[in-house]
Amino acid sequence: YGNQLLDAYLSEIKSHMPHILRFELLPHQGNQRAINFYERHGFVRESFARQKIRNIAGKFEPEVTLVWFNPNFSQESLNKYHAFLSRLILASPNENDRFYI
């Protein structure tokens, strides 16, 4: 079911979330099975961080940044999304409930 779930999630992003440019995952280098799985679904290796994750044996392992890019990304959609968030923030009746982007 993992393949179907990931395919459905990426399809949802492509179809309904054009404001999202990239989806990142950060597995440790020793999790080659997961890395292979994500690469089969279009993720690419972008970077490598040394001594980032402590494994079960207590030793540090590198972290691999895997990235999937939304082929339907739209800068216009991102601008609209930011405008929506700005209106939402400004509409908050309580100063303490506001967050800033």
QUIQUILIN-V144513 format. One line per field, one symbol per residue. psi: psi as a letter, one per 20 degrees, with the letter a starting at -180 (. if undefined). Layout:
psi->???
This chain:
psi->igggggggghgggghjmiipgqpqqmqqhimhggggghhhjjqqpgrpoqlhppahijqqqqppoppppoijqphghgghghgghgggghipiphiiqrq.
